[in-house]
Amino acid sequence: MQNEDLVYLKSDRIEVTSTSRLKLAVKAAYLGADIQNISHLLCWQEFEEITAIALKTNGYEVYNNVRFKHGSRRYEVDVVGCRKPSVVCIDCKRWQHVIAPSALKKIVEEQAQRTHALADTLPNAKLSLECTKWKKAKFIPVVLSLIPGAYKFYYEVPVVSVLQLQDFISQLPLYVETLKSFPKIFNMLSSDF
């Protein structure tokens, strides 16, 4: 496990970082450990951290806990990843069990609303996101969970388990046209998407 950067041996102690805790959780789930037990041991910040690492590894500029105001409401997107032409807006969920379809519908709708609001509010002097330097972008809502659910997509919004996160990110450019997205033109001289 030390060779995989999952644990660190220091004198007579074994140490783990927040990042390695989530990697250990993913490895345990992959090896068949009970996912509900694993999720009880992790905090929500660790899901956001592993999401940021996965996006950075794939060439995304990453922003955590993006807070903004749109209209009279305040919003927050857990993790935003920017890599031309996509802006991936991820809501990290620490579910303890498989989620009911009605609850999933509400979660997906709220994430789509947050993503649309973010696209709408940019450019914004209070938010310095890489994508505002581009001519155009597609804002894509995503819901991430530790526990794999019955749905991989809900209303064209990806619902990704942490076990599939790397595959999802690496394959995203192939499927971006089939996903719910909110196009944004930052430079009015460009009309291509």
Secondary structure, 3 states (H helix, E strand, C coil): CCCCCCCEEECCEEECCHHHHHHHHHHHHHCCCCHHHHHHHCCHHHHHHHHHHHHHHCCCEEEEEEEEEECCEEEEEEEEEEECCEEEEEEEECCCCCCCHHHHHHHHHHHHHHHHHHHHHCCECCECCHHHHCCEEEEEEEEEECCCCCCCEECCEEEEEHHHHHHHHHHHHHHHHHCCCEEEECCCCCCCC
